[in-house]
């Protein structure tokens, strides 16, 4: 069995150790502890991060050189001690607690952040929520998956997945959260449907979401690895603008009709200049405009096409997530986008 690689706390100072253990507990990070540098060589080599107290710095300086070492002091360390070790940084507590928290949290998280997908509807009722749910459900078969609903006055991502009565936090609970969140703590607090952790509006949600809370939640999910799907509202809000820079791939779902194309132009125009260029998904409707004409009219790359599937609409109405991706065209598109995301970029 592979041993977990934990940050190492190396100090014989009980007060400093208490401080560091408290900081590790605050971000939910398990650590190894050693008081003798000579007795911790395996952990010294394997740990993703080492926090060395100034009380043992002289002895630790005789260990092999490595990266990811921080020298920690309760009060300014003597210059001779700091110079004796090759360290990335010298952090003085308590003023440097935020820096220690950040480094501990980074060391405990996956090295590869999640891929963040954004989904927009070109007009109301386009089916963007079904596409977002399909992407999140398909991604759940590959690793951690998140569905974050950023339209608090919409129907609710949890309702579309049949989880409106499931226990767990909603935006009504998370709307006051800011700063750095633990991905593990956030996921454990949310309702999970078919492997998808869902951040939905919740009873009594009204008005715009806090941009600080939206950023905190999306950042935590991203640092958890896997795939994060953002169900973006069509209206420009501070919360939507706050998270667009985290998006790797943005998809715009537009029914193939003239009024939808005109509405979609306004939606695209409401995006921040720093947002990624949307990839277009065209949903066919009776008397549809050809998909390439829709793409040309919006001057966007065409990612794919979706028929108006009765089974998908029925699954959303019934809150049956499994039916969304059971042999549907929606499932095929989501699979292709997740496996080969660039393969669908075509000249408009």
N, C-alpha and C positions, 0 to 999 in steps of 0.2 A: 504494500500500500504506500502511495506517495505521501510524504509528510507535508502538511500545510506549511507554506512559507509565511511566517509571521514576523512582524517588526520585532526587533530586539531592544529591550531596555537594559542598559548596562550601567549600573550604579550601586554603590553600597550605602548611599545616603538615604535613610528611611524617609525623610521629609520630601526629598526630591522624587523618590520612587512613588510616594503617595500622590504627589502632584501629577506625575506622568501616567500612572494607572487611572487616575480620575479623568484625564484628558482622553485616554484610550477608550474608557467606558462611555464617554460622552458621544463618541462617534461610532460606538458599537464594534470596535476593533479588538480582536484577541491578540495578545502579545506574549512573547517569551521574556523571561526576566533572568538576569545573571548578575552576580556581585563580584565575580573574579574573572578578569579578562582571559587569563590563561585556561580557564575551564569552559569557555564557551566557543571554542573554535568552529564547531559545525554550524552553530547558529550565526556566528559572525560571518561565515562564508555565504550561507544560504538566505539569510534574512533580506527582504526587499528594502528595509530601512533599519538603521541602527541609531539609537539615541544614547549618547555616551555622556554620563555625568562628569563634571570637572574633577570630582573626587577620585576617579579611576582613569583619568585621561592619560596620565604619564605611563601607566601600565599598558593601557590599550594602544598607545603609540608604538608598542613593540610588536603588535599583531600585523599580519600582512595588509598591505594597502588595498583599499576597495572604495568604490563609490557609495553614495547614499548614506554617509555618516554625518550626523549632526551633533555638535557639542552643546550640551545643555547646562545652564548655570542658573542658580538662584542668587542673582547678583552678578555683576560683571566678573568674568573669569580673569585670572591673572594672565598677562600677555604671554608669559613663558609657557603656560599650559596650552593656550590657543595655538601658539606657534609650533608646539611639539607634535601636533597631529595634523594630518591632511584631512580636512573636513570640508563639506560643502557649505556649511553655514554655522555660525555661533548664535544660539538663541538664548536670550535671557528671560527667565520667568519672574514675575507673572506677565510682563508686558508682551512677551512673544507667544502667549498661549494660542492665539489664532493661527499663527504660523505652524505650530506643532500640530494642532487639530487638522489643518489642511494637509500636511505631509503624511500624517497617520492615515487619514481617510484615503488619500491617493494610493498609498502603499497596499491597502487592503482591497482595492477594486480591480476589476479586470483590466488588462493592459490595452484592450481594444474597446473603445466606446461603442455604444449602440449606433446603428444606422438610423437616422431620423427621417421619416417620410411625412410630408404634409399633404393633406387632401382638401381641395376647395371645390365647392359647387359653383358652376357658372351662373346658376339661377336657383331659386327655391324649388325644392322637389326634384333636383337633378339626380339624386341618388348618391351624393358624396358620403353620407354616413354609412351606407351599405358598402361602398368601396373601401372606406377606412376600416370598417369591421372585418371585411374579407381579408385585407392585407394583414391586419393584426392576428387574425385566426390562423392564416396560412403561415405566418412567421413563427407562431407558437410551436410549430413542429420542428423548428430549427434551433430554438433557444429561448431565452427570456423575451417576452413580448409584452408591450404596453400599448394601451389605447387611451389617449388623452383628449377629452372633449373640451374644446376651447370656445364653444358656443353655449353659454349657460342658459340661454332662453330657448334653446332648441328642444327637440324631443328627448334628448338624453341618451348617451351611448349605452348606459346600463339597461335602459328599457329595450333598445334594439337587440340586445343580447339576452334578454329574459332575466336580467339580474337586478331589476329595480327594487326587489325586496331582499336582496342579498345583504348581509351585514358587511360593513366596511366604510371607510371614510369617503366622503364626497367633497366637492369644492366648498360646500357650506362649512366643512371642518378644516379644509386646507387653505381657505382664503386668507387666513391671517399668518400663514407660515412664510417665512423669508429666510434668506441665508442658505447655508449648505445643509442638505438633508442626506441622511444615509439611504442609499438605494434599497438596502435590505429592510430597513425600518419602514420606508415608504411602502414597499411592496407588501409587507406583512400587514399593513394597515388597510389595504385596498380590497374590494371584492375582486375575485379572480374567476374568470369564466373560460373554460376550455383552454387553460394555460395563459390567458390574457389578463393582465392586471389593468383594471379599468378605473380611470379618473373621470367621473361623471358629475353632472350638475348637482343633483340632490334636491330634496324637498325644500322649497322656500328660497331657492337661489334666484336672484333678480339683479339686473344691471350688469355692468362690466366686471370681469375678473380683475383682481389686482395684478398689474404687470410683474411686480416683485414676486408674488406667489407663483404666477405662471412660470417665470424663469426658474425659480427654485425647484419646482416639481419636474419640469422638463430636464433641467440639468441633472437632477438626481436619477431620473430614469435613464438618461443617456449614459451616465457613468456606471449604470448597472449592466451594460452590455446587451447584446441582442438586437432587437428592433423596437423602435418607438414610432407609433403612428399618431399623428396629430390631426384630429378632425377639426379643421379651421372654419370658423364662421365666415360668411361672405362679407360681413361688414368690417371695415377697418376699426380695430380697437387697440388700445395701448397694450393689452395683454398679447394680442396676436402679433403686433409689431415687435414686441419684446423677444419673442421666441423664433422669429423667422430666420435669424442668422444661424440658429442651430440646425436648420433643415438641410439635409443632404440632397434630397430629391423631392420636388414638389409636383403634384399632379392636379390638374384641373379637369373636372368632369363636366362636359357640356352636352346637353341633348342636341341632336342635329336638326335644329330649327332656327329660323331667323331671329326670333325674339330672344332666344337663349344666347345666341352669338352676340347680340347687341348688349345683353346684360353681362355676359362674360367679359366683354371689353372693359366695362366699368369695374368689375371685380379685379381684373389684372391691373388696371390703372390705380387701384387702391393699395397695391402692395408697395412696400418699401423698396427703394432702388437696390438695397443690399440683398433682397430676397432672391433665391435661385430662380432661373427662368422656368416657368411651369412646363411640364410635359402634358400634352393634351390627350385625354381619353374621351372619345365620342360615343355617346349613347344613342343608338338608333331609335327612331320614332316613326310612326306612320307618315309617309310623304317626306322622308328624311332628306336633308341635304347631304351629298356625298362627303365622307369624312375628310378627304383631302381639301375639299372646298372650305370646310369649317376651319381646318388647320391654316389654310391660306388666309382666310378672313381674320383670324386672330394672330397670324404670324408667329405660330408656336409649333414646335416639333410634335409630331403625332406619335403617341406611345402605344395606342391600341384602340380597339373598339369593343363596345359592350352592347348586346341586345337588351331589350326591355324584358327581362325574365320574370315570368309570373311566380316561379318558385322562390326567387329572391325576395320579391315584394311580400309574398306570403310568409317567408321565414322572418323577415323584419317585423311584420305585424304580429306574428305568433311568439316572437322572442325565442326563435329556434336557431342558435348559432351554428349548429352542426349542418343544418340544411343549406346554409349560405355557401358552403364550400364543398358540398357533396355533388360532384359531377357537373357543376355549373360553369357557364362561360366566365362568370366572375372569378371562380376558383382558378381557371386556366390563366386568366390575365394576371391575377395576383402571383401565381406560381412563377410565371415568366418574368415578371417585374422583379421579384425577389431573387431569382437565380441569376439572371443576366440583365441587370438594370439598364445597361447602356444599349442593349440590342434593339430597343424599340425607338431609339432616336432616328427619326427619318426626316428627310428634307420636306418641309411643308410645301 
